[in-house]
Each structure stands twice: as structure tokens, then as C-alpha cells.
Amino acid sequence: MSGTKKSARRELIRCSWAKGERYIQYHDEEWGVPVHDDRTLFEFLILEGAQAGLSWSTILNKRENYRRAFDGFDPRRVARYQPAKIKALLADPGVVRNKLKIASAIGNAKAFLRVQEEFGTFDRYIWQFVGGEPLTNKRKSLREVPARTPESDAMSKDLQRRGFKFVGSTICYAFMQAVGMVNDHVVDCFRYKLA
């Protein structure tokens, strides 16, 4: 990136959590952009679950490794993982080596496929929790952003009923923010009107 583009990028007003080049790129290009692609929705579902108890920067730094290790987040392939693949994942330093989180990724892939079968796409199912359109909030600061909402509570409850794991309401709300189901960019952030 040229020096002029870098300095222009630094001068933009953005959400205060976007610090460091990787976070800034994620904030500027992805976070809060509405996602309707099932594979990408599955990726975020798995990554948000993997993040439980950790910082998002840990997961963001491992994201490319996750894509490699989890076969590009193809839910059909992940749903068929056998003990040998699980053993390899538990030995892979490029992912969070937690037995429960790896098992949940496999179980969630199976549940994801069931939802696709029932609704045609996971996208059609998941976006119903916000009425099919992003909810645009008017937060002035990060202190105003809740950890969960009635919509994330409803999503969490229904996902759990369908057999998904690591989908508590807080994880669901982070997922909703990431995939643009809600716009939680603060109002003075340059991305607020673009999300």
C-alpha cells in the first residue's frame, strides 16, 4: 500500500476497537457487511464459537490456518470428519486445540446441513431473526453496544434446539455483528453509513 493510501486510511474515523493493521482491515472491509453466502456464514459460525473465552484477535490471526485445516469451511466435508482428522486438528497449532470446540465444529456442520435441507439455505434461516434486513443501531460509543439482545437470545435458543453448540446469546450477537445482521459501527465511524 502506498504511503498516501496508508495515511488516508489512518485518518479515517472508525470504531475504537479497530487498532493494528489486521483489525483495521477486518473492520474496514468485512465487519458489519451483510453476508448471504452460506459458506461464509458457516465460517463465521465456527470462528465465533472458537473465539469463546479468547480474544477475537487470536482467531483473526489464525483465520487462514482455520480455512486450511477445516477444508475451506465446506460444511459437507467438516460434517464427515473422522477420528484421524480430529486427532490431526488437536495437534495443529494453527487452530484452537480444544476438543469441545473441534467436536462442536463437526456437530455444527451436521446441524448446518439439516438447516439447509429444511430452509433451502442457511442464509434464509438465519436472517429471519432480524426480519431479513440488517438492524441499524445508533451507538455513539462502544459502551452502548450490548453483549446480547432479544434477537440474539432467540437465535441462540433456536440454534441450540437444532443441536448447535457454542452458540450462546453473546456468541450469536458477535456473529450477527460480524455478518452484518446488525450495524454496530458507532455513528461517527466512516463505515456506519456504508455497512
C-alpha positions as CSV (number, residue, x, y, z in Angstrom):
1,M,0.0,0.0,0.0
2,S,1.4,3.4,-0.9
3,G,2.2,5.9,1.8
4,T,-0.6,8.2,0.7
5,K,-3.2,5.5,0.9
6,K,-1.9,4.4,4.3
7,S,-2.0,7.9,5.8
8,A,-5.5,8.4,4.3
9,R,-6.6,5.1,5.8
10,R,-5.2,6.1,9.2
11,E,-7.0,9.5,9.2
12,L,-10.5,7.9,8.8
13,I,-12.7,7.9,11.9
14,R,-13.5,4.3,12.8
15,C,-14.7,2.2,15.7
16,S,-12.2,2.5,18.6
17,W,-11.6,-1.3,18.7
18,A,-10.0,-1.2,15.2
19,K,-6.4,-1.0,16.2
20,G,-3.5,-2.5,14.3
21,E,-3.3,-3.4,10.6
22,R,-5.2,-6.7,10.7
23,Y,-8.0,-5.3,12.8
24,I,-8.3,-2.2,10.7
25,Q,-8.6,-4.2,7.5
26,Y,-11.2,-6.5,9.1
27,H,-13.2,-3.5,10.4
28,D,-12.9,-1.6,7.1
29,E,-13.7,-4.4,4.7
30,E,-15.7,-7.1,6.5
31,W,-17.2,-6.4,9.9
32,G,-20.8,-5.4,9.6
33,V,-21.1,-6.1,5.9
34,P,-24.2,-8.2,5.2
35,V,-23.3,-11.8,4.3
36,H,-25.7,-14.0,2.5
37,D,-23.2,-16.7,1.3
38,D,-23.8,-20.0,3.2
39,R,-20.1,-21.0,3.2
40,T,-19.1,-17.6,4.7
41,L,-21.9,-17.8,7.3
42,F,-20.7,-21.3,8.3
43,E,-17.1,-19.9,8.6
44,F,-18.2,-17.1,11.0
45,L,-20.4,-19.5,13.0
46,I,-17.3,-21.8,13.6
47,L,-14.9,-18.9,14.2
48,E,-17.2,-17.2,16.7
49,G,-17.6,-20.4,18.6
50,A,-13.9,-21.0,18.6
51,Q,-13.4,-17.5,20.0
52,A,-15.4,-18.3,23.2
53,G,-13.2,-17.3,26.1
54,L,-10.5,-15.9,23.8
55,S,-9.9,-12.6,22.1
56,W,-11.1,-12.1,18.5
57,S,-7.5,-11.1,17.6
58,T,-6.4,-14.7,18.4
59,I,-9.0,-16.1,16.0
60,L,-8.3,-13.4,13.3
61,N,-4.6,-14.3,13.5
62,K,-5.4,-18.0,13.0
63,R,-8.2,-17.5,10.3
64,E,-6.1,-18.6,7.3
65,N,-5.0,-21.6,9.3
66,Y,-8.6,-22.4,10.1
67,R,-9.5,-22.2,6.4
68,R,-6.8,-24.6,5.6
69,A,-7.4,-27.0,8.5
70,F,-11.2,-27.0,8.0
71,D,-11.2,-27.6,4.3
72,G,-12.3,-24.0,3.3
73,F,-15.2,-24.3,5.8
74,D,-17.1,-26.7,3.5
75,P,-19.8,-27.9,5.9
76,R,-20.3,-31.2,3.9
77,R,-16.6,-32.1,4.4
78,V,-16.5,-30.9,8.0
79,A,-19.6,-33.0,8.8
80,R,-17.7,-36.1,7.7
81,Y,-14.6,-35.7,9.8
82,Q,-13.4,-38.9,11.4
83,P,-11.2,-39.6,14.4
84,A,-8.0,-39.3,12.4
85,K,-8.9,-35.8,11.2
86,I,-9.9,-34.8,14.8
87,K,-6.5,-36.1,16.1
88,A,-4.8,-34.0,13.4
89,L,-6.8,-30.9,14.3
90,L,-5.9,-31.4,18.0
91,A,-2.2,-31.4,17.0
92,D,-2.5,-28.4,14.7
93,P,-1.0,-25.2,16.4
94,G,-2.8,-23.1,13.7
95,V,-6.2,-23.7,15.3
96,V,-7.5,-23.5,18.9
97,R,-6.8,-27.1,20.1
98,N,-9.8,-27.6,22.2
99,K,-11.6,-30.9,22.0
100,L,-15.1,-29.5,22.7
101,K,-14.7,-26.7,20.1
102,I,-13.5,-29.1,17.4
103,A,-16.3,-31.5,18.2
104,S,-18.8,-28.7,18.1
105,A,-17.5,-27.6,14.7
106,I,-18.2,-31.1,13.4
107,G,-21.6,-31.3,15.1
108,N,-22.5,-27.7,13.9
109,A,-21.6,-28.7,10.3
110,K,-24.2,-31.6,10.6
111,A,-26.8,-29.2,12.1
112,F,-26.0,-26.6,9.4
113,L,-26.7,-29.2,6.7
114,R,-30.0,-30.1,8.3
115,V,-31.0,-26.4,8.4
116,Q,-30.0,-26.0,4.7
117,E,-32.2,-29.0,3.9
118,E,-35.2,-27.6,5.8
119,F,-34.9,-24.0,4.6
120,G,-33.1,-24.3,1.3
121,T,-30.2,-22.1,2.6
122,F,-28.8,-21.3,6.0
123,D,-29.0,-17.7,4.9
124,R,-32.8,-17.9,4.6
125,Y,-33.0,-19.4,8.1
126,I,-30.5,-17.1,10.0
127,W,-31.7,-13.8,8.6
128,Q,-35.2,-14.4,9.8
129,F,-34.0,-13.4,13.3
130,V,-33.7,-9.8,12.0
131,G,-36.6,-9.9,9.6
132,G,-34.4,-10.3,6.6
133,E,-32.8,-6.8,6.9
134,P,-29.9,-5.5,8.9
135,L,-30.9,-3.8,12.2
136,T,-29.2,-0.4,12.1
137,N,-28.3,0.9,15.6
138,K,-27.2,4.4,16.5
139,R,-24.4,3.8,19.0
140,K,-22.3,6.8,19.9
141,S,-19.7,4.7,21.7
142,L,-18.7,1.1,22.3
143,R,-20.0,1.4,25.8
144,E,-23.5,1.4,24.3
145,V,-23.1,-1.9,22.5
146,P,-24.8,-4.7,24.4
147,A,-23.3,-8.2,24.7
148,R,-26.7,-9.7,23.7
149,T,-30.1,-8.7,22.5
150,P,-33.6,-10.2,22.3
151,E,-32.8,-11.2,18.7
152,S,-29.5,-12.9,19.7
153,D,-31.4,-14.6,22.6
154,A,-34.0,-16.0,20.1
155,M,-31.3,-17.1,17.7
156,S,-29.3,-18.8,20.4
157,K,-32.3,-20.7,21.7
158,D,-33.3,-21.9,18.3
159,L,-29.8,-22.9,17.2
160,Q,-29.4,-24.9,20.5
161,R,-32.7,-26.6,19.9
162,R,-31.4,-27.6,16.5
163,G,-28.3,-29.2,18.0
164,F,-25.7,-26.4,17.6
165,K,-23.1,-25.9,20.3
166,F,-21.0,-22.8,21.3
167,V,-23.9,-20.6,20.2
168,G,-24.8,-18.8,23.4
169,S,-26.5,-15.4,23.1
170,T,-23.2,-13.4,23.3
171,I,-21.6,-15.6,20.6
172,C,-24.7,-15.2,18.5
173,Y,-24.6,-11.4,18.9
174,A,-21.0,-11.3,17.9
175,F,-21.9,-13.4,14.8
176,M,-24.8,-11.0,14.0
177,Q,-22.4,-8.1,14.1
178,A,-19.7,-9.8,12.0
179,V,-22.1,-10.9,9.2
180,G,-23.9,-7.6,9.1
181,M,-27.2,-8.7,10.6
182,V,-26.8,-5.7,12.9
183,N,-24.9,-2.5,12.2
184,D,-23.0,-1.7,15.4
185,H,-20.5,0.7,13.9
186,V,-20.6,3.8,16.0
187,V,-22.4,6.7,14.3
188,D,-19.2,8.7,13.6
189,C,-17.3,5.7,12.1
190,F,-16.9,6.1,8.4
191,R,-18.3,2.6,7.9
192,Y,-21.6,3.4,9.7
193,K,-23.3,4.6,6.5
194,L,-21.6,2.0,4.3
195,A,-22.5,-1.1,6.3
